[in-house]
Amino acid sequence: MRLEIQHLRTLAALRDTESLRHAAERISVTPSAVSHQLKDLEDLVGQRLFIRKTHPVRFTPAGERLLALADAVLPEVRRALVDVDSLSEGLVEHLFINVEHHGPSRWLLAALEAYHQAWPKVAVDVPMASTLDPLPALARGDLDVVFTTAPIEDPALVYEPLCAVEMQIAVAPDHPCAAQEWFSPTDLATETLISYPVRRSRLHVFTDFLEPADVEPAHLLATELPRLMVHHVAQGRGVCCLPRWVLDEHADDAQVAVRAMGETGMWRNPYIAAKPDRRSLPHVAGFVRLAKDILSRMVPGIGDPRPVPRNGLAILESLPNRDSQPVIVRPDEARAA
């Protein structure tokens, strides 16, 4: 037996999804197949690679070393395969993008259509497997550009604030709180909160609204689809917190009532995230410029970006072009300024 690419894909999927079942869904095999592949890999190296029955999954030093190998090898394999396909089709470049779960799909489709017309020789791919948590994939090199509302501290990434969008609460029209103009955190203490199945640190309703007030919702219901989230709300199964641009796309006033979070509302910036070396490439910068223009014209209810707290975030202060490198303000530089 020898080390194969599929071994590395399986190990990386377990790390990214934190369960055998979700890892199997990620790589389109059965959970038993995942177990067999991991057992084969452990037999090959003669060591345990992760600790069973831990959540999140804990990897041994041997497992961490093979994960580092996977992070180095798998992006290059993917890019090489895309390059080969592109050459056969007469294409000269490729672009991997992702819009986090809070992104409106109509805007993305319009941006992709316009980009295809402006850059016909670039192959565009939108991997959806990492939509719920795309920034680790971006840092590994699997993606070129991510549009996100929840940046993470990572020295490999740089962020560019796009605009400001209001986070809002959606409730059924006959909900007792629907008569209120805004929700306080304590209003959610007796509610079922419907949210995406991601870590709480990725959800503004927890980090910026409930946790500062030391409030916990009565129940949680997770779903990956904002349209289904709004459907549950309309059926009286709970409330949800989404950016206004998502609610504008997936809900109408006859189905749900939309209210502010707090008396003054809660606004957050969506960001463009990228690696600086990829962000400065002409075909990547061209997509970002075009997408920003379409965003400003298609998405209602957005404002100028709010001041960015640079707690460890590297912020892109000026746009890159063909002849210059992007101007990036790192956290230590921002503190010194």
KENUKOL-660746 format. One record per residue (C-alpha): residue in three letters; residue number from 1; x, y, z. Coordinates in steps of 0.02 Angstrom, whole numbers. Example, Ala and Ser with C-alpha at 12.3 -4.5 7.8 and 13.67 -1.06 7.14 Angstrom:
// KENUKOL-660746
{ala, 1, {615, -225, 390}}
{ser, 2, {684, -53, 357}}
// end
This chain:
// KENUKOL-660746
{met, 1, {0, 0, 0}}
{arg, 2, {59, 178, -36}}
{leu, 3, {5, 354, 10}}
{glu, 4, {-127, 417, -111}}
{ile, 5, {-209, 585, -144}}
{gln, 6, {-375, 514, -82}}
{his, 7, {-297, 478, 88}}
{leu, 8, {-252, 661, 105}}
{arg, 9, {-424, 718, 44}}
{thr, 10, {-509, 608, 173}}
{leu, 11, {-399, 667, 316}}
{ala, 12, {-425, 850, 268}}
{ala, 13, {-614, 823, 255}}
{leu, 14, {-616, 751, 431}}
{arg, 15, {-521, 903, 495}}
{asp, 16, {-635, 1027, 405}}
{thr, 17, {-802, 947, 448}}
{glu, 18, {-759, 874, 620}}
{ser, 19, {-860, 714, 595}}
{leu, 20, {-851, 554, 492}}
{arg, 21, {-1027, 579, 424}}
{his, 22, {-995, 756, 364}}
{ala, 23, {-824, 708, 296}}
{ala, 24, {-909, 572, 193}}
{glu, 25, {-1033, 699, 125}}
{arg, 26, {-891, 817, 82}}
{ile, 27, {-798, 690, -26}}
{ser, 28, {-955, 598, -87}}
{val, 29, {-924, 427, -9}}
{thr, 30, {-1005, 327, 131}}
{pro, 31, {-953, 348, 314}}
{ser, 32, {-890, 169, 313}}
{ala, 33, {-778, 210, 164}}
{val, 34, {-706, 357, 262}}
{ser, 35, {-670, 243, 410}}
{his, 36, {-584, 116, 297}}
{gln, 37, {-477, 250, 212}}
{leu, 38, {-422, 322, 379}}
{lys, 39, {-383, 148, 446}}
{asp, 40, {-282, 109, 289}}
{leu, 41, {-185, 270, 311}}
{glu, 42, {-149, 232, 494}}
{asp, 43, {-90, 57, 445}}
{leu, 44, {22, 135, 313}}
{val, 45, {110, 253, 434}}
{gly, 46, {98, 136, 583}}
{gln, 47, {25, 268, 700}}
{arg, 48, {-139, 339, 759}}
{leu, 49, {-184, 498, 665}}
{phe, 50, {-327, 562, 773}}
{ile, 51, {-409, 528, 940}}
{arg, 52, {-574, 435, 922}}
{lys, 53, {-735, 500, 1001}}
{thr, 54, {-674, 679, 1025}}
{his, 55, {-767, 835, 970}}
{pro, 56, {-695, 932, 889}}
{val, 57, {-581, 800, 817}}
{arg, 58, {-408, 800, 898}}
{phe, 59, {-263, 748, 787}}
{thr, 60, {-101, 668, 843}}
{pro, 61, {67, 744, 793}}
{ala, 62, {73, 618, 649}}
{gly, 63, {-101, 672, 594}}
{glu, 64, {-53, 856, 603}}
{arg, 65, {100, 823, 495}}
{leu, 66, {-3, 735, 361}}
{leu, 67, {-132, 876, 368}}
{ala, 68, {9, 999, 333}}
{leu, 69, {55, 891, 183}}
{ala, 70, {-126, 890, 125}}
{asp, 71, {-138, 1080, 138}}
{ala, 72, {18, 1097, 31}}
{val, 73, {-22, 965, -99}}
{leu, 74, {-211, 966, -126}}
{pro, 75, {-227, 1148, -185}}
{glu, 76, {-87, 1120, -311}}
{val, 77, {-170, 961, -374}}
{arg, 78, {-336, 1051, -397}}
{arg, 79, {-256, 1198, -485}}
{ala, 80, {-156, 1084, -599}}
{leu, 81, {-313, 989, -651}}
{val, 82, {-406, 1152, -684}}
{asp, 83, {-257, 1217, -784}}
{val, 84, {-260, 1060, -893}}
{asp, 85, {-447, 1079, -923}}
{ser, 86, {-424, 1264, -961}}
{leu, 87, {-289, 1229, -1089}}
{ser, 88, {-400, 1104, -1178}}
{glu, 89, {-538, 1236, -1190}}
{gly, 90, {-426, 1379, -1245}}
{leu, 91, {-435, 1465, -1075}}
{val, 92, {-281, 1550, -1001}}
{glu, 93, {-325, 1577, -817}}
{his, 94, {-445, 1518, -683}}
{leu, 95, {-532, 1601, -536}}
{phe, 96, {-600, 1515, -380}}
{ile, 97, {-725, 1621, -284}}
{asn, 98, {-846, 1593, -141}}
{val, 99, {-981, 1698, -59}}
{glu, 100, {-1011, 1655, 124}}
{his, 101, {-1185, 1603, 177}}
{his, 102, {-1237, 1785, 206}}
{gly, 103, {-1212, 1832, 23}}
{pro, 104, {-1362, 1864, -92}}
{ser, 105, {-1359, 1742, -239}}
{arg, 106, {-1438, 1857, -370}}
{trp, 107, {-1297, 1981, -352}}
{leu, 108, {-1167, 1843, -372}}
{leu, 109, {-1250, 1773, -528}}
{ala, 110, {-1255, 1945, -607}}
{ala, 111, {-1071, 1973, -564}}
{leu, 112, {-1022, 1805, -639}}
{glu, 113, {-1117, 1840, -800}}
{ala, 114, {-1036, 2011, -821}}
{tyr, 115, {-865, 1941, -780}}
{his, 116, {-882, 1803, -910}}
{gln, 117, {-916, 1935, -1042}}
{ala, 118, {-772, 2045, -987}}
{trp, 119, {-646, 1904, -959}}
{pro, 120, {-698, 1764, -1080}}
{lys, 121, {-533, 1671, -1065}}
{val, 122, {-543, 1648, -876}}
{ala, 123, {-622, 1489, -809}}
{val, 124, {-727, 1530, -655}}
{asp, 125, {-769, 1401, -522}}
{val, 126, {-879, 1428, -368}}
{pro, 127, {-847, 1279, -251}}
{met, 128, {-999, 1270, -138}}
{ala, 129, {-935, 1139, -16}}
{ser, 130, {-849, 1273, 89}}
{thr, 131, {-987, 1404, 82}}
{leu, 132, {-1026, 1393, 269}}
{asp, 133, {-845, 1419, 321}}
{pro, 134, {-741, 1470, 169}}
{leu, 135, {-598, 1568, 249}}
{pro, 136, {-493, 1416, 299}}
{ala, 137, {-508, 1356, 119}}
{leu, 138, {-451, 1528, 60}}
{ala, 139, {-300, 1525, 176}}
{arg, 140, {-254, 1351, 111}}
{gly, 141, {-256, 1415, -68}}
{asp, 142, {-414, 1323, -123}}
{leu, 143, {-499, 1489, -165}}
{asp, 144, {-444, 1656, -236}}
{val, 145, {-579, 1774, -168}}
{val, 146, {-708, 1758, -29}}
{phe, 147, {-847, 1880, 13}}
{thr, 148, {-876, 1867, 201}}
{thr, 149, {-961, 1957, 344}}
{ala, 150, {-859, 1872, 481}}
{pro, 151, {-670, 1894, 452}}
{ile, 152, {-547, 1790, 551}}
{glu, 153, {-372, 1834, 606}}
{asp, 154, {-252, 1749, 487}}
{pro, 155, {-83, 1821, 433}}
{ala, 156, {-107, 1743, 261}}
{leu, 157, {-264, 1846, 224}}
{val, 158, {-304, 2028, 188}}
{tyr, 159, {-477, 2107, 199}}
{glu, 160, {-560, 2249, 106}}
{pro, 161, {-723, 2320, 181}}
{leu, 162, {-855, 2339, 45}}
{cys, 163, {-1005, 2426, 124}}
{ala, 164, {-1116, 2416, 278}}
{val, 165, {-1271, 2307, 288}}
{glu, 166, {-1399, 2301, 428}}
{met, 167, {-1424, 2139, 524}}
{gln, 168, {-1610, 2111, 559}}
{ile, 169, {-1726, 1991, 651}}
{ala, 170, {-1865, 1904, 553}}
{val, 171, {-2022, 1842, 643}}
{ala, 172, {-2192, 1777, 590}}
{pro, 173, {-2319, 1918, 562}}
{asp, 174, {-2427, 1856, 707}}
{his, 175, {-2280, 1841, 828}}
{pro, 176, {-2309, 1939, 991}}
{cys, 177, {-2151, 2040, 959}}
{ala, 178, {-2198, 2084, 780}}
{ala, 179, {-2281, 2243, 847}}
{gln, 180, {-2113, 2303, 914}}
{glu, 181, {-1999, 2413, 810}}
{trp, 182, {-1842, 2327, 873}}
{phe, 183, {-1784, 2173, 970}}
{ser, 184, {-1680, 2173, 1127}}
{pro, 185, {-1569, 2022, 1168}}
{thr, 186, {-1689, 1970, 1308}}
{asp, 187, {-1829, 1955, 1179}}
{leu, 188, {-1738, 1802, 1110}}
{ala, 189, {-1721, 1716, 1279}}
{thr, 190, {-1886, 1623, 1253}}
{glu, 191, {-1866, 1595, 1066}}
{thr, 192, {-1806, 1459, 950}}
{leu, 193, {-1663, 1539, 854}}
{ile, 194, {-1643, 1474, 677}}
{ser, 195, {-1464, 1493, 613}}
{tyr, 196, {-1331, 1418, 502}}
{pro, 197, {-1243, 1260, 566}}
{val, 198, {-1077, 1347, 599}}
{arg, 199, {-977, 1395, 754}}
{arg, 200, {-1055, 1532, 859}}
{ser, 201, {-900, 1638, 831}}
{arg, 202, {-956, 1651, 648}}
{leu, 203, {-1130, 1719, 690}}
{his, 204, {-1156, 1902, 734}}
{val, 205, {-1318, 1865, 826}}
{phe, 206, {-1214, 1775, 958}}
{thr, 207, {-1050, 1872, 960}}
{asp, 208, {-1122, 2048, 946}}
{phe, 209, {-1299, 2034, 1015}}
{leu, 210, {-1335, 1890, 1134}}
{glu, 211, {-1168, 1852, 1217}}
{pro, 212, {-1130, 2032, 1271}}
{ala, 213, {-1299, 2031, 1358}}
{asp, 214, {-1270, 1856, 1431}}
{val, 215, {-1427, 1792, 1347}}
{glu, 216, {-1454, 1616, 1278}}
{pro, 217, {-1600, 1574, 1162}}
{ala, 218, {-1721, 1442, 1225}}
{his, 219, {-1690, 1325, 1078}}
{leu, 220, {-1580, 1316, 922}}
{leu, 221, {-1627, 1254, 749}}
{ala, 222, {-1494, 1242, 613}}
{thr, 223, {-1515, 1246, 425}}
{glu, 224, {-1394, 1288, 284}}
{leu, 225, {-1522, 1373, 170}}
{pro, 226, {-1581, 1551, 204}}
{arg, 227, {-1740, 1520, 104}}
{leu, 228, {-1783, 1372, 217}}
{met, 229, {-1737, 1478, 368}}
{val, 230, {-1864, 1610, 317}}
{his, 231, {-1992, 1475, 280}}
{his, 232, {-1974, 1407, 458}}
{val, 233, {-1998, 1583, 526}}
{ala, 234, {-2155, 1610, 422}}
{gln, 235, {-2224, 1445, 492}}
{gly, 236, {-2198, 1507, 670}}
{arg, 237, {-2058, 1385, 711}}
{gly, 238, {-1937, 1518, 772}}
{val, 239, {-1847, 1680, 729}}
{cys, 240, {-1690, 1711, 629}}
{cys, 241, {-1557, 1845, 611}}
{leu, 242, {-1496, 1885, 436}}
{pro, 243, {-1426, 2035, 342}}
{arg, 244, {-1557, 2143, 262}}
{trp, 245, {-1494, 2099, 87}}
{val, 246, {-1529, 1915, 119}}
{leu, 247, {-1701, 1948, 190}}
{asp, 248, {-1742, 2062, 43}}
{glu, 249, {-1702, 1917, -73}}
{his, 250, {-1784, 1773, 19}}
{ala, 251, {-1934, 1850, 107}}
{asp, 252, {-2080, 1963, 67}}
{asp, 253, {-2180, 2068, 188}}
{ala, 254, {-2330, 1951, 179}}
{gln, 255, {-2232, 1806, 253}}
{val, 256, {-2121, 1879, 389}}
{ala, 257, {-2101, 2038, 488}}
{val, 258, {-1926, 2112, 491}}
{arg, 259, {-1865, 2211, 641}}
{ala, 260, {-1705, 2299, 696}}
{met, 261, {-1581, 2224, 819}}
{gly, 262, {-1571, 2348, 961}}
{glu, 263, {-1644, 2523, 969}}
{thr, 264, {-1514, 2595, 848}}
{gly, 265, {-1497, 2441, 739}}
{met, 266, {-1343, 2334, 709}}
{trp, 267, {-1238, 2360, 552}}
{arg, 268, {-1092, 2254, 495}}
{asn, 269, {-969, 2262, 351}}
{pro, 270, {-955, 2127, 218}}
{tyr, 271, {-775, 2107, 161}}
{ile, 272, {-676, 2044, 13}}
{ala, 273, {-547, 1923, 80}}
{ala, 274, {-397, 1861, -19}}
{lys, 275, {-214, 1820, -11}}
{pro, 276, {-115, 1976, -61}}
{asp, 277, {-18, 1888, -199}}
{arg, 278, {-179, 1823, -279}}
{arg, 279, {-278, 1983, -250}}
{ser, 280, {-154, 2084, -354}}
{leu, 281, {-169, 1972, -509}}
{pro, 282, {-259, 2064, -651}}
{his, 283, {-398, 1937, -677}}
{val, 284, {-433, 1930, -489}}
{ala, 285, {-429, 2119, -467}}
{gly, 286, {-540, 2134, -621}}
{phe, 287, {-672, 2021, -544}}
{val, 288, {-669, 2117, -380}}
{arg, 289, {-690, 2286, -467}}
{leu, 290, {-835, 2222, -571}}
{ala, 291, {-919, 2134, -423}}
{lys, 292, {-908, 2291, -315}}
{asp, 293, {-991, 2394, -451}}
{ile, 294, {-1134, 2269, -471}}
{leu, 295, {-1152, 2256, -282}}
{ser, 296, {-1176, 2444, -265}}
{arg, 297, {-1307, 2446, -404}}
{met, 298, {-1406, 2288, -366}}
{val, 299, {-1413, 2272, -177}}
{pro, 300, {-1529, 2396, -87}}
{gly, 301, {-1510, 2460, 89}}
{ile, 302, {-1321, 2463, 100}}
{gly, 303, {-1214, 2606, 164}}
{asp, 304, {-1034, 2660, 176}}
{pro, 305, {-920, 2540, 271}}
{arg, 306, {-915, 2565, 459}}
{pro, 307, {-747, 2594, 546}}
{val, 308, {-651, 2430, 552}}
{pro, 309, {-584, 2368, 720}}
{arg, 310, {-413, 2303, 669}}
{asn, 311, {-395, 2172, 803}}
{gly, 312, {-270, 2066, 709}}
{leu, 313, {-347, 2099, 537}}
{ala, 314, {-241, 2156, 391}}
{ile, 315, {-345, 2287, 298}}
{leu, 316, {-324, 2327, 114}}
{glu, 317, {-317, 2517, 103}}
{ser, 318, {-294, 2540, -84}}
{leu, 319, {-335, 2435, -235}}
{pro, 320, {-196, 2343, -323}}
{asn, 321, {-162, 2365, -509}}
{arg, 322, {-45, 2290, -636}}
{asp, 323, {100, 2403, -589}}
{ser, 324, {94, 2410, -400}}
{gln, 325, {71, 2301, -248}}
{pro, 326, {-81, 2322, -135}}
{val, 327, {-60, 2442, 11}}
{ile, 328, {-98, 2341, 168}}
{val, 329, {-112, 2406, 345}}
{arg, 330, {-61, 2271, 468}}
{pro, 331, {-122, 2272, 649}}
{asp, 332, {44, 2332, 722}}
{glu, 333, {52, 2474, 595}}
{ala, 334, {-125, 2526, 635}}
{arg, 335, {-87, 2534, 821}}
{ala, 336, {68, 2640, 789}}
{ala, 337, {-24, 2762, 676}}
// end
